[in-house]
Amino acid sequence: MVVVVPAANIQDDDGAKLVLDAVGNPFQRLKVIFADSACGKTGLPDWVKQCLGWILQTVFRSVGVKGFVVLPKRWIVERMFAWISKYRRHSKDYERNPLSGKAMIPIAMTARMLKYLQHRKGYF
Protein backbone atom coordinates (compact mmCIF):
# COMPACT_ATOMS: atom_id res chain seq x y z
CA MET A 1 0.00 0.00 0.00
CA VAL A 2 2.34 2.72 1.29
CA VAL A 3 5.90 2.75 2.61
CA VAL A 4 7.13 5.64 4.73
CA VAL A 5 10.63 5.66 6.23
CA PRO A 6 10.83 8.57 8.69
CA ALA A 7 13.89 9.76 10.58
CA ALA A 8 14.71 7.94 13.81
CA ASN A 9 13.69 10.95 15.92
CA ILE A 10 10.06 10.84 14.68
CA GLN A 11 7.65 9.44 17.28
CA ASP A 12 5.22 6.66 16.30
CA ASP A 13 2.18 8.95 16.38
CA ASP A 14 3.79 11.47 14.04
CA GLY A 15 4.98 8.66 11.76
CA ALA A 16 1.44 7.26 11.71
CA LYS A 17 0.16 10.62 10.49
CA LEU A 18 2.69 10.52 7.63
CA VAL A 19 1.56 7.02 6.64
CA LEU A 20 -2.15 7.74 6.95
CA ASP A 21 -1.83 10.94 4.93
CA ALA A 22 -0.15 8.94 2.17
CA VAL A 23 -2.77 6.16 2.33
CA GLY A 24 -5.79 8.47 2.41
CA ASN A 25 -7.03 9.13 -1.07
CA PRO A 26 -6.63 5.80 -2.92
CA PHE A 27 -8.20 3.80 -0.09
CA GLN A 28 -11.42 5.68 0.57
CA ARG A 29 -13.29 2.45 1.38
CA LEU A 30 -11.13 1.99 4.45
CA LYS A 31 -13.22 2.33 7.64
CA VAL A 32 -11.31 1.00 10.67
CA ILE A 33 -7.58 1.00 11.43
CA PHE A 34 -6.09 -0.99 14.29
CA ALA A 35 -3.19 0.50 16.23
CA ASP A 36 -1.03 -0.16 19.26
CA SER A 37 -2.28 1.20 22.58
CA ALA A 38 0.50 3.82 22.56
CA CYS A 39 -1.14 5.53 19.55
CA GLY A 40 -4.24 6.36 21.58
CA LYS A 41 -2.44 8.45 24.20
CA THR A 42 -1.70 11.57 22.16
CA GLY A 43 -4.94 12.21 20.34
CA LEU A 44 -4.18 10.28 17.17
CA PRO A 45 -7.65 8.64 17.07
CA ASP A 46 -9.29 12.09 17.10
CA TRP A 47 -6.93 13.33 14.36
CA VAL A 48 -7.72 10.29 12.19
CA LYS A 49 -11.47 10.77 12.65
CA GLN A 50 -11.31 14.51 11.93
CA CYS A 51 -8.92 14.52 8.99
CA LEU A 52 -9.64 11.21 7.30
CA GLY A 53 -13.05 10.11 8.57
CA TRP A 54 -11.80 6.71 9.71
CA ILE A 55 -11.92 5.02 13.11
CA LEU A 56 -8.57 4.30 14.77
CA GLN A 57 -9.20 1.42 17.17
CA THR A 58 -6.43 0.87 19.69
CA VAL A 59 -5.64 -2.69 20.77
CA PHE A 60 -5.12 -2.88 24.53
CA ARG A 61 -3.57 -5.56 26.67
CA SER A 62 -6.04 -7.30 29.02
CA VAL A 63 -6.02 -5.93 32.55
CA GLY A 64 -4.44 -8.16 35.21
CA VAL A 65 -2.78 -10.58 32.78
CA LYS A 66 0.90 -11.30 33.43
CA GLY A 67 3.48 -12.58 30.99
CA PHE A 68 3.20 -12.94 27.22
CA VAL A 69 -0.25 -12.38 25.75
CA VAL A 70 -1.20 -12.48 22.07
CA LEU A 71 -2.94 -9.22 21.27
CA PRO A 72 -5.78 -9.29 18.74
CA LYS A 73 -4.82 -8.01 15.26
CA ARG A 74 -1.21 -7.39 16.39
CA TRP A 75 -0.04 -10.64 14.81
CA ILE A 76 -0.91 -9.32 11.33
CA VAL A 77 1.70 -6.57 11.57
CA GLU A 78 4.26 -8.85 13.23
CA ARG A 79 3.80 -11.43 10.46
CA MET A 80 4.48 -8.80 7.81
CA PHE A 81 7.67 -7.71 9.61
CA ALA A 82 8.74 -11.38 9.74
CA TRP A 83 8.19 -11.74 5.98
CA ILE A 84 10.26 -8.64 5.27
CA SER A 85 13.01 -9.72 7.68
CA LYS A 86 13.56 -12.94 5.72
CA TYR A 87 15.30 -10.88 3.05
CA ARG A 88 18.94 -10.22 3.94
CA ARG A 89 18.78 -6.53 3.14
CA HIS A 90 16.07 -6.11 5.77
CA SER A 91 17.61 -8.28 8.47
CA LYS A 92 19.75 -5.34 9.57
CA ASP A 93 20.01 -1.70 8.61
CA TYR A 94 22.50 -2.00 5.76
CA GLU A 95 21.30 1.04 3.84
CA ARG A 96 23.07 4.39 3.99
CA ASN A 97 20.22 6.17 2.27
CA PRO A 98 16.67 5.71 3.67
CA LEU A 99 15.29 5.80 0.13
CA SER A 100 17.16 2.56 -0.65
CA GLY A 101 15.50 0.82 2.28
CA LYS A 102 12.16 2.23 1.27
CA ALA A 103 12.58 0.91 -2.28
CA MET A 104 13.50 -2.58 -1.05
CA ILE A 105 10.27 -3.13 0.93
CA PRO A 106 7.95 -3.35 -2.12
CA ILE A 107 10.52 -5.60 -3.80
CA ALA A 108 10.54 -7.96 -0.81
CA MET A 109 6.73 -7.99 -0.65
CA THR A 110 6.47 -8.61 -4.41
CA ALA A 111 8.86 -11.56 -4.10
CA ARG A 112 6.80 -12.86 -1.18
CA MET A 113 3.57 -12.62 -3.17
CA LEU A 114 5.12 -14.32 -6.21
CA LYS A 115 6.33 -17.17 -4.01
CA TYR A 116 2.84 -17.47 -2.53
CA LEU A 117 1.19 -17.55 -5.96
CA GLN A 118 3.72 -20.07 -7.25
CA HIS A 119 2.58 -22.63 -4.67
CA ARG A 120 -1.10 -22.20 -5.50
CA LYS A 121 -2.54 -24.40 -8.22
CA GLY A 122 -3.25 -22.78 -11.55
CA TYR A 123 -0.68 -20.01 -11.32
CA PHE A 124 2.60 -19.92 -13.26
C-alpha positions as CSV (number, residue, x, y, z in Angstrom):
1,M,0.0,0.0,0.0
2,V,2.3,2.7,1.3
3,V,5.9,2.7,2.6
4,V,7.1,5.6,4.7
5,V,10.6,5.7,6.2
6,P,10.8,8.6,8.7
7,A,13.9,9.8,10.6
8,A,14.7,7.9,13.8
9,N,13.7,11.0,15.9
10,I,10.1,10.8,14.7
11,Q,7.6,9.4,17.3
12,D,5.2,6.7,16.3
13,D,2.2,9.0,16.4
14,D,3.8,11.5,14.0
15,G,5.0,8.7,11.8
16,A,1.4,7.3,11.7
17,K,0.2,10.6,10.5
18,L,2.7,10.5,7.6
19,V,1.6,7.0,6.6
20,L,-2.1,7.7,6.9
21,D,-1.8,10.9,4.9
22,A,-0.2,8.9,2.2
23,V,-2.8,6.2,2.3
24,G,-5.8,8.5,2.4
25,N,-7.0,9.1,-1.1
26,P,-6.6,5.8,-2.9
27,F,-8.2,3.8,-0.1
28,Q,-11.4,5.7,0.6
29,R,-13.3,2.4,1.4
30,L,-11.1,2.0,4.5
31,K,-13.2,2.3,7.6
32,V,-11.3,1.0,10.7
33,I,-7.6,1.0,11.4
34,F,-6.1,-1.0,14.3
35,A,-3.2,0.5,16.2
36,D,-1.0,-0.2,19.3
37,S,-2.3,1.2,22.6
38,A,0.5,3.8,22.6
39,C,-1.1,5.5,19.6
40,G,-4.2,6.4,21.6
41,K,-2.4,8.4,24.2
42,T,-1.7,11.6,22.2
43,G,-4.9,12.2,20.3
44,L,-4.2,10.3,17.2
45,P,-7.7,8.6,17.1
46,D,-9.3,12.1,17.1
47,W,-6.9,13.3,14.4
48,V,-7.7,10.3,12.2
49,K,-11.5,10.8,12.7
50,Q,-11.3,14.5,11.9
51,C,-8.9,14.5,9.0
52,L,-9.6,11.2,7.3
53,G,-13.0,10.1,8.6
54,W,-11.8,6.7,9.7
55,I,-11.9,5.0,13.1
56,L,-8.6,4.3,14.8
57,Q,-9.2,1.4,17.2
58,T,-6.4,0.9,19.7
59,V,-5.6,-2.7,20.8
60,F,-5.1,-2.9,24.5
61,R,-3.6,-5.6,26.7
62,S,-6.0,-7.3,29.0
63,V,-6.0,-5.9,32.6
64,G,-4.4,-8.2,35.2
65,V,-2.8,-10.6,32.8
66,K,0.9,-11.3,33.4
67,G,3.5,-12.6,31.0
68,F,3.2,-12.9,27.2
69,V,-0.2,-12.4,25.7
70,V,-1.2,-12.5,22.1
71,L,-2.9,-9.2,21.3
72,P,-5.8,-9.3,18.7
73,K,-4.8,-8.0,15.3
74,R,-1.2,-7.4,16.4
75,W,0.0,-10.6,14.8
76,I,-0.9,-9.3,11.3
77,V,1.7,-6.6,11.6
78,E,4.3,-8.8,13.2
79,R,3.8,-11.4,10.5
80,M,4.5,-8.8,7.8
81,F,7.7,-7.7,9.6
82,A,8.7,-11.4,9.7
83,W,8.2,-11.7,6.0
84,I,10.3,-8.6,5.3
85,S,13.0,-9.7,7.7
86,K,13.6,-12.9,5.7
87,Y,15.3,-10.9,3.0
88,R,18.9,-10.2,3.9
89,R,18.8,-6.5,3.1
90,H,16.1,-6.1,5.8
91,S,17.6,-8.3,8.5
92,K,19.8,-5.3,9.6
93,D,20.0,-1.7,8.6
94,Y,22.5,-2.0,5.8
95,E,21.3,1.0,3.8
96,R,23.1,4.4,4.0
97,N,20.2,6.2,2.3
98,P,16.7,5.7,3.7
99,L,15.3,5.8,0.1
100,S,17.2,2.6,-0.7
101,G,15.5,0.8,2.3
102,K,12.2,2.2,1.3
103,A,12.6,0.9,-2.3
104,M,13.5,-2.6,-1.1
105,I,10.3,-3.1,0.9
106,P,8.0,-3.4,-2.1
107,I,10.5,-5.6,-3.8
108,A,10.5,-8.0,-0.8
109,M,6.7,-8.0,-0.7
110,T,6.5,-8.6,-4.4
111,A,8.9,-11.6,-4.1
112,R,6.8,-12.9,-1.2
113,M,3.6,-12.6,-3.2
114,L,5.1,-14.3,-6.2
115,K,6.3,-17.2,-4.0
116,Y,2.8,-17.5,-2.5
117,L,1.2,-17.6,-6.0
118,Q,3.7,-20.1,-7.2
119,H,2.6,-22.6,-4.7
120,R,-1.1,-22.2,-5.5
121,K,-2.5,-24.4,-8.2
122,G,-3.2,-22.8,-11.5
123,Y,-0.7,-20.0,-11.3
124,F,2.6,-19.9,-13.3
